[in-house]
Amino acid sequence: MPTRSLTRVTTKPGPGRPPVHHETWSKVSVVLFDRQILHLDRLASEIRGKSGKLLNRAEIIRALIDGLIDSGMDITGTGSEADLRARVARRLGSPFR
């Protein structure tokens, strides 16, 4: 009986960063205020300083969105961005004007 040799196929990594997402994704552009970018950058720096872990802006934003989704908070009655902000702040225990 003849024997078959198995050849292991290895793929060479492509250029750029390796994929880090484990689900389908889309790249979107969102306008953020300068103060929000500054806060995200400071937050990322503080996280790195306290835990040694690197979290970038996108990871923080995705975590905040997923946290809102996971909370089950009903925001369908929200009438404006300011109203949504106030509802979320109240839910998190920080009264917003």
HUBEL-V548415 format. One line per field, one symbol per residue. ss: DSSP state (h for helix, s for strand, l for the rest). psi: psi as a letter, one per 30 degrees, with the letter a starting at -180 (. if undefined). Layout:
ss->???
psi->???
//
This chain:
ss->lllllllllllllllllllllllllllllllllhhhhhhhhhhhhhhhhhhlllllhhhhhhhhhhhhhhhlllllllllhhhhhhhhhhhllllll
psi->kkkkkkkkkkkkkllaklkfkglllkklkkklleeeeeeeeeeeeeeeeeffkkkleeeeeeeeeeeeeffgkjgfgkfleeeeeeeeeeefgjkk.
//
